[in-house]
Amino acid sequence: MTKRELSRNPAKLTAIKPGESVLVPDAKGGLMVTRRKKTRLPAGQMFAELERLCAGCPPIDTLAFLQEGEE
């Protein structure tokens, strides 16, 4: 597979498994395409990550927000 084939038909890389890499050769040495491994987080870590992301955000009254949209 060449870099040109890859740019014309990117679906060729759908067969790469998580954690696998493919070297696509070109004139400058090549392009390394890697598919990352998916990590599954337990529920506790998911909630901790959400709390970390929302740490600086003000609290939102979702019920009031939904009722405003109905009016």
Contacts in CASP RR format, 6 or more apart in sequence:
PFRMAT RR
TARGET T0000
AUTHOR 0000-0000-0000
METHOD contacts of the structure
MODEL  1
MTKRELSRNPAKLTAIKPGESVLVPDAKGGLMVTRRKKTRLPAGQMFAEL
ERLCAGCPPIDTLAFLQEGEE
1 12 0 8 1.000
1 22 0 8 1.000
1 24 0 8 1.000
2 24 0 8 1.000
2 25 0 8 1.000
2 26 0 8 1.000
3 24 0 8 1.000
3 25 0 8 1.000
3 26 0 8 1.000
3 30 0 8 1.000
3 31 0 8 1.000
5 12 0 8 1.000
6 12 0 8 1.000
6 13 0 8 1.000
6 24 0 8 1.000
6 31 0 8 1.000
6 33 0 8 1.000
13 22 0 8 1.000
13 33 0 8 1.000
13 35 0 8 1.000
16 22 0 8 1.000
16 33 0 8 1.000
16 35 0 8 1.000
17 35 0 8 1.000
18 35 0 8 1.000
18 36 0 8 1.000
18 37 0 8 1.000
18 38 0 8 1.000
19 34 0 8 1.000
19 35 0 8 1.000
19 36 0 8 1.000
19 37 0 8 1.000
20 34 0 8 1.000
20 35 0 8 1.000
21 32 0 8 1.000
21 33 0 8 1.000
21 34 0 8 1.000
21 35 0 8 1.000
22 32 0 8 1.000
22 33 0 8 1.000
22 34 0 8 1.000
23 30 0 8 1.000
23 31 0 8 1.000
23 32 0 8 1.000
23 33 0 8 1.000
24 30 0 8 1.000
24 31 0 8 1.000
24 32 0 8 1.000
24 33 0 8 1.000
41 49 0 8 1.000
END
